[in-house]
Every structure is written in C-alpha cells, then in structure tokens.
Amino acid sequence: MSGRNAAVLGGVVAATLVTGALHFLDAEPVVTFFVAAAALAGLAWVISIATESVGARYGPAVTGALQSTLGNLPELFIVLFALSAGELVVAQTSIVGSFLANALLVLGLAIVAGARASSDGVMRFRKRFPNDIATLLLLAVFIIVILGLSNTVGDRASEHQVTISAIGAVCLLAVYGTWLWSYLRSDEPAEPAHGAEARPGLPFRAAIISLAAAGVAAAFVSDWFVNALDPAVDALGISKAFTGLVIVAIAGNAVENVVGISLAAKGQSDLAISVVKNSVAQIAVFVFPALVLLSLAFETRLTFVLGPVYIGAIALTAFAIWQITGDGEAVAFEGWALVALYVIVAVLAWFE
C-alpha cells in the first residue's frame, strides 16, 4: 500500500473511532452527524480500493458488479436503520437520492472525465451494458409509476400498496438475477488503465480482510449516523428531503463517486461505466426491492409509492441516461447536462 493510501486509511479508522466515541458520549448531534458522514465516505473509499484489488484479475462485468454491490452496503445499512427508527421520509429519499446521484451526478462527471481522457474527446464503451440497464430501469420505473398513479387516484388497489410492492419486489429481483447471471458469464478481460495507477492497491488477502472489516464498520457507523440524523437536521434547519436526497445519498455512495470518475479519467471506459451503471441498476432493481421485502419485518413499511416529483425525476432520469449512453459513446457536454439535472433536483429538495 502506498504511503498516501496508508495515511487515508488511518484517517478513516480515526473517523470511525471518533464517531463511535461521539455516539456513546451523547455528543452534539450536529458534530456526530458530520463526522459519521465523513466516516461513511471513508469506509466507502476503503471498500472501493479493496474491491478493485480483488477484482483486478477479472473483467469489467465481475469487477463492476462486485464494486457496486459492496459500495452500496453503507446505503443499505442507512436505510435499514432509518426504517427501524421510523424515518420513512429519510429512507425513501435516500434511495431516490442514491439513484439520482449515481445516474446523474456521478455518471455525468465520469463521462466528462472519460471524454477528456480520450484523444478525440469522445468516451466510448460497449453498447450492450447501457441498453441492458435501460431495460432494467424501465421495469423499475413501470412499477413506481403504476403504484404512484394508483395512490394518486385512490383506487381499490391503492389499499394494498404493501402487498403489491412486495410482489413487484420479487419480480424485480428475479429479473435482475436472471440478467446478472448472463451478464457475468459474458465478461471479457478489462482494458488496461493508463500508467502505474492501474496496479491494485492491496494484496489479495489484505483486500479480503479490508472488505470484511469495512463492511462491519459501515453497519455500526450507519446506525450512529441515523441516530444523530433527526436532531442534527432540526438544529441545522435542513429538510429531511434534502438530507436524504443529497447528503445521505452522496455519503452512502462515495465509492461510485470516486471510483467511477477515477477509472474514466484513467481511460478505462468500460469498467467506469460498469461500476457506475451497475450501481444505478442495483439501487433500482436490487437494493430498493430488497429493502421493500426487508421492511416487512419492521413496523414502518417501505413501498414503491413515491411523491409525484420523485416519480417524475426517476422516469426522466432513466430516459436521459438511455438517450445519452445507449449508442455506446458520450461527449463532455452530455456529462455536464446530467450534472445540471442533478443540481436542479437538489435545489428543489432544498426547498421541500
């Protein structure tokens, strides 16, 4: 491990320990909130480095899926603890926020970085994966829109939102599993990165240990983060919608924020797109439906019923990323367009 990585790792460990101390000492919630957010972002970084090291011997499909799955662990824990605490608004907006942050902000910045790394200013990648993701997203959008319309008009089906959401979740998970199996089997060796940065940051065994330790730590920090969330939001005067849509989403998805953009800047376009869009797909057709089913164990139930504004944002985002990435290439202004869309949604959430 390089001296820089060792220093950052030390900072992550320190932030995690400080968060635990602040939690058990009943410190100022605002301080605990921000330290926990920093610790979550740091743990996500550790997971990203370890996963890239483990996946160095595989192609973009396996590596991207592994990195996105483990990168979504902090977000999964945050939502679970939010539901157990009865924070349904935070749970819903953090899921929507994770989807939008990865699909708009991170993908947009990755496209900008990838286009700049290309000699002709065009980021190129294989077409199949973006089009597969578009199909998965349309399936998720269909369930969200149909249930949203049912809830808006108040028909008889709206009285059974939990049941319909649970069945829809099973369908989404089944389709995602079927697609993932075929996608991983079609994997090809990853393209080489530019320069020495392509080398894995950790030996294989150290990477496995780091993944396990960071996953356990993420569970604890997520619990402390959610405990400090409510009083911190009240003290700062920030809406829960903005907290979930922006702050929690970015902190919980720091892996994709860092890894996808850095890989694109290294010229690894297929791997960068795989990491970012795997995360987008997982949130929509794995994390969200899995949390819907897991929430059945809590008093507060999570469903696919969202507010009209978020339904519109998700549907238009799915269309935008299909239009931009469906042809297997993208230029910088298209990336900036995605980033602009995210800024608009974030500003709207600020005034919620």
N, C-alpha and C positions, 0 to 999 in steps of 0.2 A: 504494500500500500504506500502511495506517495505521502510525503510529509504534509501536503495540503489536505489530502483526504483524511489523514490521521487527525489533523487539527480540527477539521469539521466534525469528524466522528466524536472527538472529545467534547465539542460544543453541544452535540446532540445528546450525549449521555448526561452532560451537566444540566441542560434544559429539562430533560425528563426527570431527573432527580429533584431539581428545584420546583418543578410543577407538583410533584408528589408532596414535597415539604409544605408548599403553599396551601395545598388542599387540606392536609391533615392539621395544619396550624390555623385553619379558618382565616386565611389572609384576605386582604382586599380582593373582592371578586374580579374587578377590572384587571388587576395585575395578574391574577391566576389565569384569567381568560386569555390574555395576550401571550403569556409565557407558554400556556398549553397549546395555543395555535402555532407558536414557533416550534415547539417540540414535535407537534404532529407533522409539520412541514419537514423538519429534520429527519424524523423517522421515515417519512416517505422517501427522502433522499437516500437513506441507508438501504431501504428496500430496492430502490432503483439500481444502485451500484451493485448490490449483491445479485439481483436478478439478471443484470446484464452480464455479470461474470459467469453465472450458472448457464445462461443461455448462449454464451459465446460459441459453443460448439454446434448450435442449431441454426435454422433458417429464420426468416422474419416472422413466419406464422407462429411457430412454437415460442420464440422469444417474445414476440409482441403479446401473445395471449398470456404468457406467464407473468410478464412485467405488468400488464394491465390488471390481471387478477389480484396480484399481491399489492399493487398500487392502490387498488380500491378498498383494501382492508380498513384503513382508517375511516373512510367514508361509511363503510358498512357498520363499523362499531359505533360511530357517532349517531347514526340513525337509530340503531337498536337501543342505545341508551336514552336517546331523545324520546322514543316511543315508550320505554319503560317509565320515563318521568312524566308521561302525558303530554309531551311537547309535539303535538301533531303538526303544527304550522312549521316548526323548525325541521321536522323530519321530511315533510313534503317539499319544502323549498330547498333543502339541502340536496335532495335527489334531483330536482329540476335544475338547481344551480350547478350541480356536478355535470349534468348532461350539457347544459348550455356553455359552461366554462370550457369543457373539453372540445365540444363541437364547434364553438365559435372562437373563443379566445386562444386556446392552445393550438388548435388546428390552423387558425389564421396565422399565428406567429410562426408555426412550423413551416407553413407554405412560404411566408416571407423569407425565412432563413434558408429554406431549400432552394428557392428561386435565386437568391443572391449567391449561393454556393455553386450554382450551375453556370457554365461558361456562356450560355445564351440567354440566361435569365428565365428559364422555364424549368420548373420542378416536374420530373417525370417519374411515374410509378406504374405498376401493373394495374390494369383496369378491373380485373375480376373482384378484388377485395372491396374497393369502394362501392361497386354495384351490389355485391352481396350485402354489405352493411346497409345500403339504401333500402333493400327489401326487408331486412330485419326491422329497421326503424319505421318503415311504413306499417308493418304489422303492429308494433307497439303504439304508434300514433292512432291506428284504427281503433284499438281498444280504448285508449284515452279519450278520443273524440266521441265515440259512441256512448260511453258511460257519462261523459260530460253533458252531451245533449239530453240524455235520459234524465239526468239530475236537474238540468235547467227547466225542462218542460214538466217535470214531476210526474212522469207516467208510472204505471204499476211496477215496472222493472226497477225504478229508482229506489224502491223499498228493499231491494235485495242487492245492494251495491257490494256488500262484503262477499256474498256467495259468488256473484258474477266476477268480481275481481279475483277471487281465489281460483276459479275455473280458468279465467283468462291467464292468470299467472302460470298455471300448469301448462297451458298451451304454448305460451311464450318460451318457457324453459325447455319444453320438448323440441320445439323448432330450433332453438339456439343450440341445443345439444347435438341435434342431427347435423346442423350446418358446421359446427365446430369440429366434429369428428372428421367430416370430409375435407375441411379446410386444412387441418393439421396434417392429414395424410398426404396432401398435395404440396407440402412445404418443399422449398428449394434452399440451397445454401445462401446465406446472407451475403450481400455485396460488401466488399471491403470498405472500411472508412478511410478518410484521408489522414495519414500520419500516425504518430505513435499513440494518439488518443484512442485508437481502436482497441488497444490491448485491454483485457479485463482488469478491473481494479483490485480484485481479490482472488486468492486461490480458491479452488472449488469447495474444499471443506470449510474454509473460513466463510465463504459466501453462504453456505447452507446454515451454518451456526448464526450468522448475522440475520438471515431471513427469519429464523425461528425467534430469536431474541427481539427483533424489531416488531414482529407480529404480536408477541405477548405485550411488549411495552405499549404498542399502539392501542391495545384494548384498555389498558389502565388509563393512559392519557386521555383517551376519548371519554371515558367515564368522568374524569376530573374536569374536562373541558365542558361537558354538558352540565355538570353541577354548577359551574361558575357562570354558565351562559345567561340564565334568566336575570339574576341580579346585575350582571355586567351590562346587559342590554338596557335595563331600566336606568342604570346610572349614567350611561353614555347617551341615552335618548335615541338609540338606533332601533329601527323597526325590526321585528323578528323576520320579516320577509327579506330584508336586505342582509341580515345576519346569515340566514340560511342560504340565500341565493348567491351571495358573493363571498363573505368571509369564510363560512364553513366550507363552501364548495372549493375555494382556492386552497385553503389549508389542508383539506382532506384529499386533494388531488394533486399535490405538489409533484408527485412522481411524473405524471404526464406533462405537467408544466415545464419541468426541467429536462426530462429525458427526450421527449418528442422533439423539442426545439433544438437541443444539442445534437441529436442524431441527424436532423435535417441539415444543420449547419456543417456537419462532417461529410455531407454528400450521401448519406445512407437513406435515400428517399423511401424505398420500400419498407425498411424497418421503422422509420419515423412514422409513416402513415399507418403501419400495422399497430404500433404502440398506441397512437392517439385514437384511431378509429376503433380499435379493439376496446378501448376504454369506453368510448361513446356507445358502442353496441352492448357492452356488458352492463352498463348502467341502465339502458333501456330495456333489455330483454333477459338480463340475468339478475343484477342487483335489485332493481325495482320489484320484479315479480317474486324474487326470493324473500325480500323484506315483507311483501304483502302476505306471503304464507307464514313467515316467522311471527308477524304481528298478531296472528290468531291466538298466540299464547299470551298476549297482553290484553289489558282492559281497553287500551287505545288501539283501534284497528286502522291499519293503513290500507287504502284502496287506490284505484286508478282514477278516482274522481278528483279533478283539479279545478282551480279557478279558470274562468274563460280566458284571461290574459295569458296564463301559463300554457293553456292548451294551444292557443294561437301561436305562442312563441316556439313551442316544441314542434308543431306541424310545419311552420315556416322554416325553422332551422333544418329539419330533415330534408325539406325541398332544396334549401340553399346549398347544403353540403353535397347533395346528389348532383346538382347542376354544376358545381364547381369542380368536383373530383371525379365525376362519372366518366370523363373522357381520358383519364389517366395522366393528365398534366394540369398544372396550375401556374399562374404568374403572381408576382408580388401584389398587384393591386387587388386581386381576388382575395388574398390573405388579409389585406387591410380591410376589405369590405366585411369579412367575417368578424374581425375585431370590432369594427364600428357597430355591427349589430349587437354584439355583447355589451358594449358601452351603453347603448340605448336601453337595453333591458335592465342593466344595473342601475341606471339613473331612475328608471321607472320604479324599481324595487325600493330605492332610497325614499321615494315619496309615498310608498304604500302605508 
